[in-house]
Amino acid sequence: MQNKTLENQRILIVDDQRAFQLMFKGVLYSMGATNVAFAPTGEQALAKCSNTDFDILFVDYHLGIGKNGKQLLEDLREKKLLKPHSIFMLITGENSVPVVVSAVELEPDDYLVKPFSQSVLRSRIIRIQHKKERLAGLFNALYGNDSEQVIAFCQQEIAETGRYQQFCKRVLSENLLALKRYSEAEQILSSCLELRRNGWALILMARLYFEQKRFSESKTLCDEALEDNRLFAEAYDIKARSCLAEDDPEQAFVSIQAATDIAPYSMHRQYLYMDIAHALEDTTAKVLASKQLYEITRRSIRQDVSHLLNYIRSIIAAATLSDDPQQRNRYSQEVAIALQRARRDDSLIRETDFDLFEILCQARLDSISGQQYQAKKTYAAVAQLAETQQQVIPDTVLLLNQIGEFEQADRLAMFIDADQRNDPVLERLLSEQQRQNQSHQQHFAQLNKDGIRQYKDGQYLAALALFEQALDLAPMNTGCALNVIQTSLQLLKTHSKAPGSSMLERCKKAFRIVDNMPLPEHHRKRYEELLNQFSKLKQEKRR
């Protein structure tokens, strides 16, 4: 019976070490296997699974360059390439807490740490095969995402007090929670906890209490679960969410930090980390979470260039907020390294105008370092593309706001599409900049408005002083620069006592802000009229 455990089973070994492949194949053959295939990378394994339904997969966690075993499992599930009867076993020679817990959280059928004996391997396979056979209907329902069938099969197994009733109670509770059938879930979990304070039941009840906004009770159950097992990363997650909901971001950060120390390779955990960092206004933590999201997804089914772009945008945002020149320089170096690294990952950036994105990033860094004119000049050279390439419109808006072109930024922000607005990281970066600029922008607008009023009243010197104060706040603002030019020219025309050479220099300096820049039609016409007046006045001064 034992030697037939692997008979007629299609087996795939996914490992990048040829020596281990051959050794493990010998072990499997001695256990009755006759059909064993190999794949040295996650990508090749995925391709093989697209053509063959394997019964058992033995997958090494670390697979060199490319997808790791955890990411392969995510891909297979997402693409429905792991059949209900299939067994997926993760294998690794590493037993560090982050690797083990992150792998276990994804719930493969089993997890083995090298070295392991043939008897351990055989007993694990037999145990999983029995479970898959007994609960075939349940696994089929889970594979088909049929919640009602899942519930029915679980209830049947529980009623028959079968061997797997505890497993079915857990699956049933999870499904009822997902369906928001809280009273039914609470009834099952309460009965489980009366018999035994199981970790899984404590966690699910804590999640239920959180959903019901019973935050204090939720935290109490999380603490109980953690007393039994300090490696319950999900308990720290739920506790962090509860603390954040109670407006205690400091304690939430303690909990989420503990969770990420234990198991950092979770997207939802990193998003929560970022939410808490935002509440604490901790820019370093926000950059770290954004980087982790990029690293977690770059080889997985959730790979998306937006995670890379958001990581780089987050670094620049942090540099913008830093008052320390050395820290800003370190952030600039981190941007350069991230851009250079991304260049080597052609599959990720292939569909993106990465050259344009990089140009806009450099312009933003120039602006941060005080090179406002260079930043605007860079923008002017790519403005037509930057305002039409959908993926970098947010970066164009961020740059325009940085250099004080508030009106253009507001106009362009309306063209940011729904997908980008639904990206929580990008939307937060945009809204944070807007919030940080608000008082600055309001002050600028008021100075400009007061200057216009003084100009209309014929108080040209007072108007010029106000426009120049506004320009100090937004050094590259086109409309304000044109106001400075117009007022200076008016002073040259109407005030004989006004120092002519000084006014001409003011005009030249303001014209530099506008020259060769892309302008809206109303600004373009005004610029041409003022340039014509300036040329005539210069000629008159020479006579």
C-alpha positions as a Python dict, from the first residue, in 0.01 Angstrom:
ca = {
    (1, 'M'): (0, 0, 0),
    (2, 'Q'): (278, 245, 96),
    (3, 'N'): (474, 192, -226),
    (4, 'K'): (159, 275, -422),
    (5, 'T'): (130, 622, -264),
    (6, 'L'): (273, 789, -576),
    (7, 'E'): (172, 535, -841),
    (8, 'N'): (16, 695, -1150),
    (9, 'Q'): (65, 1040, -997),
    (10, 'R'): (194, 1318, -1224),
    (11, 'I'): (464, 1487, -1016),
    (12, 'L'): (650, 1813, -1074),
    (13, 'I'): (969, 1902, -887),
    (14, 'V'): (1043, 2277, -899),
    (15, 'D'): (1398, 2340, -780),
    (16, 'D'): (1693, 2528, -930),
    (17, 'Q'): (1952, 2279, -796),
    (18, 'R'): (2010, 1991, -1036),
    (19, 'A'): (2167, 1774, -765),
    (20, 'F'): (1855, 1803, -547),
    (21, 'Q'): (1628, 1729, -846),
    (22, 'L'): (1807, 1398, -914),
    (23, 'M'): (1830, 1301, -547),
    (24, 'F'): (1463, 1377, -484),
    (25, 'K'): (1359, 1192, -799),
    (26, 'G'): (1534, 881, -662),
    (27, 'V'): (1345, 916, -333),
    (28, 'L'): (1012, 951, -513),
    (29, 'Y'): (1083, 652, -740),
    (30, 'S'): (1155, 440, -434),
    (31, 'M'): (810, 543, -308),
    (32, 'G'): (641, 418, -626),
    (33, 'A'): (653, 725, -851),
    (34, 'T'): (687, 665, -1224),
    (35, 'N'): (601, 1005, -1376),
    (36, 'V'): (828, 1285, -1253),
    (37, 'A'): (899, 1612, -1435),
    (38, 'F'): (1134, 1899, -1346),
    (39, 'A'): (1132, 2278, -1371),
    (40, 'P'): (1427, 2488, -1252),
    (41, 'T'): (1233, 2818, -1234),
    (42, 'G'): (889, 2939, -1133),
    (43, 'E'): (827, 3066, -1484),
    (44, 'Q'): (902, 2726, -1641),
    (45, 'A'): (686, 2555, -1379),
    (46, 'L'): (398, 2786, -1466),
    (47, 'A'): (438, 2701, -1835),
    (48, 'K'): (440, 2326, -1762),
    (49, 'C'): (128, 2358, -1544),
    (50, 'S'): (-49, 2535, -1831),
    (51, 'N'): (-11, 2216, -2037),
    (52, 'T'): (-34, 1942, -1771),
    (53, 'D'): (-253, 1891, -1464),
    (54, 'F'): (-2, 1775, -1203),
    (55, 'D'): (-123, 1573, -906),
    (56, 'I'): (164, 1667, -674),
    (57, 'L'): (401, 1963, -686),
    (58, 'F'): (715, 1982, -471),
    (59, 'V'): (832, 2344, -491),
    (60, 'D'): (1142, 2497, -341),
    (61, 'Y'): (1076, 2835, -177),
    (62, 'H'): (1388, 3000, -323),
    (63, 'L'): (1428, 2958, -697),
    (64, 'G'): (1706, 3204, -780),
    (65, 'I'): (1618, 3483, -1021),
    (66, 'G'): (1248, 3505, -1100),
    (67, 'K'): (940, 3385, -914),
    (68, 'N'): (985, 3216, -579),
    (69, 'G'): (773, 2924, -457),
    (70, 'K'): (524, 3147, -277),
    (71, 'Q'): (469, 3359, -587),
    (72, 'L'): (430, 3046, -800),
    (73, 'L'): (154, 2923, -567),
    (74, 'E'): (-24, 3259, -596),
    (75, 'D'): (0, 3243, -976),
    (76, 'L'): (-127, 2886, -999),
    (77, 'R'): (-428, 2966, -782),
    (78, 'E'): (-508, 3288, -964),
    (79, 'K'): (-494, 3116, -1304),
    (80, 'K'): (-683, 2809, -1181),
    (81, 'L'): (-392, 2582, -1274),
    (82, 'L'): (-384, 2405, -938),
    (83, 'K'): (-670, 2155, -951),
    (84, 'P'): (-884, 2072, -645),
    (85, 'H'): (-722, 1731, -600),
    (86, 'S'): (-366, 1860, -650),
    (87, 'I'): (-115, 1869, -366),
    (88, 'F'): (124, 2165, -338),
    (89, 'M'): (415, 2124, -97),
    (90, 'L'): (665, 2403, -33),
    (91, 'I'): (1018, 2289, 48),
    (92, 'T'): (1307, 2498, 175),
    (93, 'G'): (1642, 2469, 344),
    (94, 'E'): (1579, 2797, 527),
    (95, 'N'): (1392, 2802, 857),
    (96, 'S'): (1396, 3176, 931),
    (97, 'V'): (1074, 3310, 1081),
    (98, 'P'): (983, 3554, 797),
    (99, 'V'): (1021, 3285, 529),
    (100, 'V'): (838, 3010, 720),
    (101, 'V'): (548, 3223, 847),
    (102, 'S'): (500, 3404, 513),
    (103, 'A'): (484, 3068, 337),
    (104, 'V'): (247, 2912, 591),
    (105, 'E'): (16, 3216, 571),
    (106, 'L'): (-47, 3137, 206),
    (107, 'E'): (-167, 2792, 319),
    (108, 'P'): (2, 2543, 87),
    (109, 'D'): (-105, 2185, 149),
    (110, 'D'): (215, 2133, 347),
    (111, 'Y'): (554, 2285, 420),
    (112, 'L'): (877, 2085, 460),
    (113, 'V'): (1215, 2206, 584),
    (114, 'K'): (1524, 2029, 445),
    (115, 'P'): (1651, 1781, 537),
    (116, 'F'): (1351, 1553, 587),
    (117, 'S'): (1323, 1175, 596),
    (118, 'Q'): (1143, 954, 347),
    (119, 'S'): (909, 835, 621),
    (120, 'V'): (810, 1194, 707),
    (121, 'L'): (753, 1271, 339),
    (122, 'R'): (540, 957, 289),
    (123, 'S'): (324, 1020, 596),
    (124, 'R'): (265, 1382, 494),
    (125, 'I'): (159, 1284, 140),
    (126, 'I'): (-73, 1008, 265),
    (127, 'R'): (-234, 1243, 517),
    (128, 'I'): (-303, 1509, 251),
    (129, 'Q'): (-428, 1251, -1),
    (130, 'H'): (-679, 1119, 253),
    (131, 'K'): (-800, 1471, 327),
    (132, 'K'): (-837, 1558, -42),
    (133, 'E'): (-1031, 1237, -109),
    (134, 'R'): (-1263, 1274, 190),
    (135, 'L'): (-1334, 1643, 122),
    (136, 'A'): (-1331, 1627, -258),
    (137, 'G'): (-1668, 1804, -282),
    (138, 'L'): (-1550, 2085, -55),
    (139, 'F'): (-1224, 2138, -247),
    (140, 'N'): (-1418, 2145, -575),
    (141, 'A'): (-1653, 2407, -432),
    (142, 'L'): (-1358, 2615, -306),
    (143, 'Y'): (-1193, 2588, -649),
    (144, 'G'): (-1515, 2710, -813),
    (145, 'N'): (-1564, 2992, -560),
    (146, 'D'): (-1911, 2852, -485),
    (147, 'S'): (-1973, 2985, -133),
    (148, 'E'): (-2312, 2817, -87),
    (149, 'Q'): (-2170, 2477, -181),
    (150, 'V'): (-1872, 2535, 50),
    (151, 'I'): (-2112, 2607, 336),
    (152, 'A'): (-2326, 2301, 257),
    (153, 'F'): (-2028, 2060, 244),
    (154, 'C'): (-1882, 2202, 567),
    (155, 'Q'): (-2214, 2170, 749),
    (156, 'Q'): (-2247, 1810, 629),
    (157, 'E'): (-1898, 1714, 753),
    (158, 'I'): (-1959, 1886, 1087),
    (159, 'A'): (-2298, 1712, 1129),
    (160, 'E'): (-2135, 1374, 1065),
    (161, 'T'): (-1866, 1461, 1325),
    (162, 'G'): (-1611, 1352, 1070),
    (163, 'R'): (-1234, 1354, 1108),
    (164, 'Y'): (-1207, 1694, 945),
    (165, 'Q'): (-1484, 1877, 1127),
    (166, 'Q'): (-1242, 2128, 1288),
    (167, 'F'): (-1102, 2215, 945),
    (168, 'C'): (-1458, 2248, 812),
    (169, 'K'): (-1562, 2472, 1102),
    (170, 'R'): (-1275, 2702, 1017),
    (171, 'V'): (-1358, 2709, 643),
    (172, 'L'): (-1727, 2759, 722),
    (173, 'S'): (-1655, 3049, 959),
    (174, 'E'): (-1428, 3217, 703),
    (175, 'N'): (-1697, 3192, 435),
    (176, 'L'): (-1969, 3326, 661),
    (177, 'L'): (-1745, 3619, 754),
    (178, 'A'): (-1677, 3690, 386),
    (179, 'L'): (-2055, 3688, 325),
    (180, 'K'): (-2108, 3919, 630),
    (181, 'R'): (-2327, 3657, 798),
    (182, 'Y'): (-2184, 3757, 1131),
    (183, 'S'): (-2438, 3605, 1371),
    (184, 'E'): (-2398, 3258, 1214),
    (185, 'A'): (-2019, 3287, 1221),
    (186, 'E'): (-2022, 3403, 1583),
    (187, 'Q'): (-2239, 3107, 1685),
    (188, 'I'): (-1995, 2856, 1531),
    (189, 'L'): (-1685, 3028, 1667),
    (190, 'S'): (-1834, 3061, 2016),
    (191, 'S'): (-1908, 2688, 2028),
    (192, 'C'): (-1550, 2613, 1914),
    (193, 'L'): (-1398, 2842, 2177),
    (194, 'E'): (-1612, 2689, 2451),
    (195, 'L'): (-1451, 2354, 2381),
    (196, 'R'): (-1096, 2480, 2319),
    (197, 'R'): (-929, 2819, 2280),
    (198, 'N'): (-792, 2739, 1934),
    (199, 'G'): (-569, 3003, 1776),
    (200, 'W'): (-759, 3000, 1447),
    (201, 'A'): (-1094, 3045, 1626),
    (202, 'L'): (-957, 3332, 1836),
    (203, 'I'): (-828, 3505, 1523),
    (204, 'L'): (-1154, 3465, 1332),
    (205, 'M'): (-1358, 3586, 1628),
    (206, 'A'): (-1123, 3886, 1662),
    (207, 'R'): (-1178, 3960, 1292),
    (208, 'L'): (-1555, 3932, 1340),
    (209, 'Y'): (-1548, 4171, 1638),
    (210, 'F'): (-1343, 4417, 1433),
    (211, 'E'): (-1602, 4407, 1152),
    (212, 'Q'): (-1870, 4476, 1415),
    (213, 'K'): (-1661, 4769, 1550),
    (214, 'R'): (-1612, 4591, 1882),
    (215, 'F'): (-1251, 4700, 1884),
    (216, 'S'): (-1167, 4648, 2250),
    (217, 'E'): (-1298, 4288, 2245),
    (218, 'S'): (-1112, 4227, 1921),
    (219, 'K'): (-781, 4339, 2074),
    (220, 'T'): (-837, 4122, 2381),
    (221, 'L'): (-877, 3810, 2165),
    (222, 'C'): (-568, 3904, 1962),
    (223, 'D'): (-365, 3931, 2282),
    (224, 'E'): (-493, 3589, 2395),
    (225, 'A'): (-392, 3434, 2061),
    (226, 'L'): (-48, 3597, 2084),
    (227, 'E'): (7, 3467, 2437),
    (228, 'D'): (-26, 3117, 2293),
    (229, 'N'): (176, 3186, 1977),
    (230, 'R'): (389, 3499, 1932),
    (231, 'L'): (415, 3425, 1558),
    (232, 'F'): (46, 3491, 1484),
    (233, 'A'): (110, 3775, 1241),
    (234, 'E'): (-260, 3806, 1159),
    (235, 'A'): (-336, 3873, 1527),
    (236, 'Y'): (-100, 4170, 1512),
    (237, 'D'): (-274, 4285, 1190),
    (238, 'I'): (-619, 4283, 1348),
    (239, 'K'): (-491, 4449, 1664),
    (240, 'A'): (-324, 4720, 1453),
    (241, 'R'): (-648, 4782, 1261),
    (242, 'S'): (-842, 4805, 1587),
    (243, 'C'): (-593, 5052, 1736),
    (244, 'L'): (-605, 5263, 1421),
    (245, 'A'): (-986, 5260, 1429),
    (246, 'E'): (-967, 5382, 1790),
    (247, 'D'): (-740, 5668, 1679),
    (248, 'D'): (-431, 5523, 1845),
    (249, 'P'): (-180, 5514, 1556),
    (250, 'E'): (123, 5483, 1789),
    (251, 'Q'): (1, 5152, 1931),
    (252, 'A'): (-116, 5046, 1585),
    (253, 'F'): (238, 5101, 1458),
    (254, 'V'): (383, 4882, 1736),
    (255, 'S'): (151, 4600, 1629),
    (256, 'I'): (202, 4630, 1255),
    (257, 'Q'): (579, 4652, 1304),
    (258, 'A'): (564, 4321, 1491),
    (259, 'A'): (354, 4168, 1210),
    (260, 'T'): (594, 4281, 935),
    (261, 'D'): (894, 4156, 1134),
    (262, 'I'): (733, 3812, 1146),
    (263, 'A'): (589, 3795, 793),
    (264, 'P'): (670, 4090, 565),
    (265, 'Y'): (568, 3935, 232),
    (266, 'S'): (199, 4026, 241),
    (267, 'M'): (42, 4300, 29),
    (268, 'H'): (-250, 4370, 262),
    (269, 'R'): (-5, 4395, 555),
    (270, 'Q'): (212, 4649, 373),
    (271, 'Y'): (-94, 4857, 277),
    (272, 'L'): (-195, 4859, 644),
    (273, 'Y'): (161, 4956, 740),
    (274, 'M'): (135, 5246, 496),
    (275, 'D'): (-204, 5356, 636),
    (276, 'I'): (-59, 5368, 986),
    (277, 'A'): (256, 5547, 870),
    (278, 'H'): (30, 5803, 702),
    (279, 'A'): (-162, 5857, 1026),
    (280, 'L'): (169, 5914, 1203),
    (281, 'E'): (307, 6129, 917),
    (282, 'D'): (610, 5898, 913),
    (283, 'T'): (760, 5949, 566),
    (284, 'T'): (1040, 5694, 617),
    (285, 'A'): (788, 5421, 700),
    (286, 'K'): (573, 5513, 399),
    (287, 'V'): (873, 5479, 166),
    (288, 'L'): (962, 5143, 324),
    (289, 'A'): (608, 5007, 278),
    (290, 'S'): (596, 5129, -81),
    (291, 'K'): (928, 4960, -153),
    (292, 'Q'): (804, 4635, 2),
    (293, 'L'): (490, 4641, -214),
    (294, 'Y'): (710, 4674, -522),
    (295, 'E'): (942, 4392, -409),
    (296, 'I'): (655, 4160, -315),
    (297, 'T'): (473, 4200, -646),
    (298, 'R'): (753, 4237, -902),
    (299, 'R'): (768, 3864, -983),
    (300, 'S'): (414, 3766, -888),
    (301, 'I'): (74, 3751, -1057),
    (302, 'R'): (15, 4097, -907),
    (303, 'Q'): (316, 4246, -1084),
    (304, 'D'): (227, 4596, -1199),
    (305, 'V'): (452, 4884, -1299),
    (306, 'S'): (239, 5112, -1079),
    (307, 'H'): (407, 4963, -768),
    (308, 'L'): (748, 5064, -905),
    (309, 'L'): (631, 5412, -1003),
    (310, 'N'): (465, 5463, -664),
    (311, 'Y'): (780, 5355, -482),
    (312, 'I'): (985, 5617, -669),
    (313, 'R'): (711, 5878, -624),
    (314, 'S'): (709, 5804, -250),
    (315, 'I'): (1084, 5863, -222),
    (316, 'I'): (1052, 6199, -401),
    (317, 'A'): (760, 6295, -175),
    (318, 'A'): (976, 6215, 129),
    (319, 'A'): (1260, 6427, -12),
    (320, 'T'): (1015, 6715, -60),
    (321, 'L'): (922, 6705, 309),
    (322, 'S'): (1278, 6676, 442),
    (323, 'D'): (1454, 6984, 578),
    (324, 'D'): (1786, 6802, 600),
    (325, 'P'): (2002, 6848, 285),
    (326, 'Q'): (2190, 6524, 356),
    (327, 'Q'): (1865, 6331, 390),
    (328, 'R'): (1736, 6484, 65),
    (329, 'N'): (2058, 6376, -103),
    (330, 'R'): (2015, 6021, 26),
    (331, 'Y'): (1661, 6015, -111),
    (332, 'S'): (1788, 6142, -448),
    (333, 'Q'): (2043, 5861, -454),
    (334, 'E'): (1771, 5609, -372),
    (335, 'V'): (1565, 5740, -665),
    (336, 'A'): (1867, 5703, -897),
    (337, 'I'): (1928, 5344, -780),
    (338, 'A'): (1559, 5251, -820),
    (339, 'L'): (1547, 5398, -1172),
    (340, 'Q'): (1868, 5220, -1272),
    (341, 'R'): (1745, 4890, -1133),
    (342, 'A'): (1413, 4926, -1314),
    (343, 'R'): (1599, 4970, -1642),
    (344, 'R'): (1724, 4614, -1607),
    (345, 'D'): (1369, 4480, -1568),
    (346, 'D'): (1244, 4527, -1923),
    (347, 'S'): (940, 4302, -1878),
    (348, 'L'): (808, 4536, -1607),
    (349, 'I'): (857, 4872, -1780),
    (350, 'R'): (803, 4762, -2140),
    (351, 'E'): (455, 4912, -2169),
    (352, 'T'): (556, 5239, -1999),
    (353, 'D'): (725, 5550, -2138),
    (354, 'F'): (992, 5512, -1872),
    (355, 'D'): (1220, 5774, -2030),
    (356, 'L'): (949, 6034, -1983),
    (357, 'F'): (879, 5922, -1626),
    (358, 'E'): (1251, 5946, -1546),
    (359, 'I'): (1272, 6298, -1694),
    (360, 'L'): (980, 6415, -1480),
    (361, 'C'): (1136, 6257, -1170),
    (362, 'Q'): (1462, 6439, -1234),
    (363, 'A'): (1275, 6767, -1280),
    (364, 'R'): (1103, 6715, -945),
    (365, 'L'): (1440, 6646, -778),
    (366, 'D'): (1583, 6963, -940),
    (367, 'S'): (1292, 7160, -798),
    (368, 'I'): (1352, 7017, -450),
    (369, 'S'): (1719, 7118, -466),
    (370, 'G'): (1622, 7476, -556),
    (371, 'Q'): (1684, 7453, -930),
    (372, 'Q'): (1336, 7577, -1014),
    (373, 'Y'): (1425, 7723, -1353),
    (374, 'Q'): (1595, 7400, -1462),
    (375, 'A'): (1291, 7203, -1346),
    (376, 'K'): (1056, 7420, -1550),
    (377, 'K'): (1288, 7412, -1851),
    (378, 'T'): (1292, 7031, -1835),
    (379, 'Y'): (915, 7024, -1813),
    (380, 'A'): (884, 7262, -2111),
    (381, 'A'): (1089, 7025, -2328),
    (382, 'V'): (848, 6734, -2268),
    (383, 'A'): (524, 6917, -2185),
    (384, 'Q'): (328, 6801, -2489),
    (385, 'L'): (401, 6435, -2417),
    (386, 'A'): (377, 6473, -2040),
    (387, 'E'): (24, 6611, -2063),
    (388, 'T'): (-101, 6335, -2296),
    (389, 'Q'): (71, 6016, -2170),
    (390, 'Q'): (-189, 5888, -1925),
    (391, 'Q'): (49, 5696, -1702),
    (392, 'V'): (264, 6003, -1620),
    (393, 'I'): (-8, 6267, -1593),
    (394, 'P'): (4, 6232, -1211),
    (395, 'D'): (379, 6299, -1221),
    (396, 'T'): (323, 6604, -1436),
    (397, 'V'): (65, 6732, -1186),
    (398, 'L'): (306, 6670, -897),
    (399, 'L'): (583, 6858, -1080),
    (400, 'L'): (362, 7152, -1179),
    (401, 'N'): (248, 7195, -820),
    (402, 'Q'): (608, 7182, -699),
    (403, 'I'): (721, 7462, -931),
    (404, 'G'): (414, 7673, -852),
    (405, 'E'): (215, 7626, -1173),
    (406, 'F'): (-98, 7568, -969),
    (407, 'E'): (-352, 7660, -1239),
    (408, 'Q'): (-199, 7419, -1492),
    (409, 'A'): (-174, 7146, -1228),
    (410, 'D'): (-544, 7183, -1137),
    (411, 'R'): (-644, 7175, -1503),
    (412, 'L'): (-438, 6864, -1576),
    (413, 'A'): (-548, 6684, -1258),
    (414, 'M'): (-895, 6650, -1411),
    (415, 'F'): (-745, 6410, -1669),
    (416, 'I'): (-611, 6160, -1415),
    (417, 'D'): (-812, 5848, -1495),
    (418, 'A'): (-1030, 5639, -1263),
    (419, 'D'): (-779, 5352, -1231),
    (420, 'Q'): (-512, 5593, -1110),
    (421, 'R'): (-757, 5760, -872),
    (422, 'N'): (-841, 5414, -733),
    (423, 'D'): (-473, 5341, -664),
    (424, 'P'): (-457, 5408, -286),
    (425, 'V'): (-85, 5491, -284),
    (426, 'L'): (-96, 5732, -578),
    (427, 'E'): (-418, 5899, -465),
    (428, 'R'): (-267, 5958, -123),
    (429, 'L'): (49, 6109, -274),
    (430, 'L'): (-164, 6350, -478),
    (431, 'S'): (-396, 6442, -191),
    (432, 'E'): (-107, 6485, 53),
    (433, 'Q'): (66, 6728, -181),
    (434, 'Q'): (-261, 6915, -225),
    (435, 'R'): (-307, 6934, 152),
    (436, 'Q'): (51, 7046, 212),
    (437, 'N'): (23, 7311, -62),
    (438, 'Q'): (-316, 7441, 46),
    (439, 'S'): (-214, 7725, 278),
    (440, 'H'): (84, 7805, 55),
    (441, 'Q'): (-140, 7817, -251),
    (442, 'Q'): (-404, 8025, -73),
    (443, 'H'): (-142, 8278, 37),
    (444, 'F'): (-8, 8295, -318),
    (445, 'A'): (-359, 8342, -462),
    (446, 'Q'): (-438, 8619, -213),
    (447, 'L'): (-116, 8809, -289),
    (448, 'N'): (-182, 8780, -661),
    (449, 'K'): (-543, 8891, -616),
    (450, 'D'): (-438, 9191, -402),
    (451, 'G'): (-176, 9280, -661),
    (452, 'I'): (-436, 9280, -938),
    (453, 'R'): (-660, 9506, -729),
    (454, 'Q'): (-375, 9751, -668),
    (455, 'Y'): (-287, 9746, -1038),
    (456, 'K'): (-646, 9829, -1136),
    (457, 'D'): (-638, 10118, -888),
    (458, 'G'): (-323, 10254, -1055),
    (459, 'Q'): (-103, 10170, -755),
    (460, 'Y'): (167, 10009, -968),
    (461, 'L'): (454, 10006, -716),
    (462, 'A'): (232, 9844, -451),
    (463, 'A'): (105, 9597, -711),
    (464, 'L'): (460, 9505, -817),
    (465, 'A'): (563, 9443, -455),
    (466, 'L'): (267, 9207, -407),
    (467, 'F'): (330, 9021, -734),
    (468, 'E'): (695, 8971, -641),
    (469, 'Q'): (596, 8837, -299),
    (470, 'A'): (363, 8594, -475),
    (471, 'L'): (645, 8495, -710),
    (472, 'D'): (866, 8418, -410),
    (473, 'L'): (606, 8157, -308),
    (474, 'A'): (567, 8015, -660),
    (475, 'P'): (889, 8109, -846),
    (476, 'M'): (788, 7956, -1179),
    (477, 'N'): (423, 8062, -1194),
    (478, 'T'): (354, 8185, -1547),
    (479, 'G'): (52, 8402, -1467),
    (480, 'C'): (232, 8581, -1185),
    (481, 'A'): (547, 8630, -1395),
    (482, 'L'): (332, 8794, -1665),
    (483, 'N'): (180, 9018, -1395),
    (484, 'V'): (530, 9127, -1289),
    (485, 'I'): (620, 9205, -1651),
    (486, 'Q'): (298, 9395, -1718),
    (487, 'T'): (332, 9603, -1399),
    (488, 'S'): (701, 9677, -1460),
    (489, 'L'): (624, 9792, -1814),
    (490, 'Q'): (342, 10009, -1686),
    (491, 'L'): (580, 10172, -1436),
    (492, 'L'): (831, 10237, -1713),
    (493, 'K'): (559, 10404, -1919),
    (494, 'T'): (391, 10615, -1650),
    (495, 'H'): (652, 10687, -1383),
    (496, 'S'): (939, 10901, -1497),
    (497, 'K'): (1103, 10858, -1155),
    (498, 'A'): (1095, 10479, -1174),
    (499, 'P'): (1451, 10342, -1219),
    (500, 'G'): (1443, 10227, -1581),
    (501, 'S'): (1740, 9988, -1581),
    (502, 'S'): (1610, 9816, -1269),
    (503, 'M'): (1264, 9772, -1419),
    (504, 'L'): (1409, 9636, -1742),
    (505, 'E'): (1610, 9381, -1544),
    (506, 'R'): (1297, 9279, -1357),
    (507, 'C'): (1122, 9226, -1688),
    (508, 'K'): (1410, 9019, -1827),
    (509, 'K'): (1414, 8799, -1516),
    (510, 'A'): (1038, 8745, -1534),
    (511, 'F'): (1053, 8676, -1909),
    (512, 'R'): (1299, 8390, -1840),
    (513, 'I'): (1021, 8217, -1648),
    (514, 'V'): (789, 8232, -1949),
    (515, 'D'): (1020, 8217, -2254),
    (516, 'N'): (997, 7894, -2458),
    (517, 'M'): (741, 7750, -2218),
    (518, 'P'): (419, 7583, -2329),
    (519, 'L'): (141, 7830, -2258),
    (520, 'P'): (-238, 7816, -2255),
    (521, 'E'): (-388, 8032, -2529),
    (522, 'H'): (-478, 8326, -2300),
    (523, 'H'): (-127, 8335, -2155),
    (524, 'R'): (32, 8300, -2499),
    (525, 'K'): (-150, 8602, -2640),
    (526, 'R'): (-68, 8807, -2335),
    (527, 'Y'): (298, 8702, -2349),
    (528, 'E'): (328, 8805, -2714),
    (529, 'E'): (171, 9146, -2643),
    (530, 'L'): (401, 9210, -2346),
    (531, 'L'): (707, 9093, -2537),
    (532, 'N'): (623, 9339, -2815),
    (533, 'Q'): (586, 9624, -2561),
    (534, 'F'): (913, 9527, -2393),
    (535, 'S'): (1102, 9529, -2725),
    (536, 'K'): (971, 9877, -2808),
    (537, 'L'): (1066, 10014, -2466),
    (538, 'K'): (1417, 9871, -2493),
    (539, 'Q'): (1460, 10047, -2828),
    (540, 'E'): (1337, 10374, -2679),
    (541, 'K'): (1582, 10345, -2388),
    (542, 'R'): (1871, 10305, -2632),
    (543, 'R'): (1790, 10633, -2809),
}
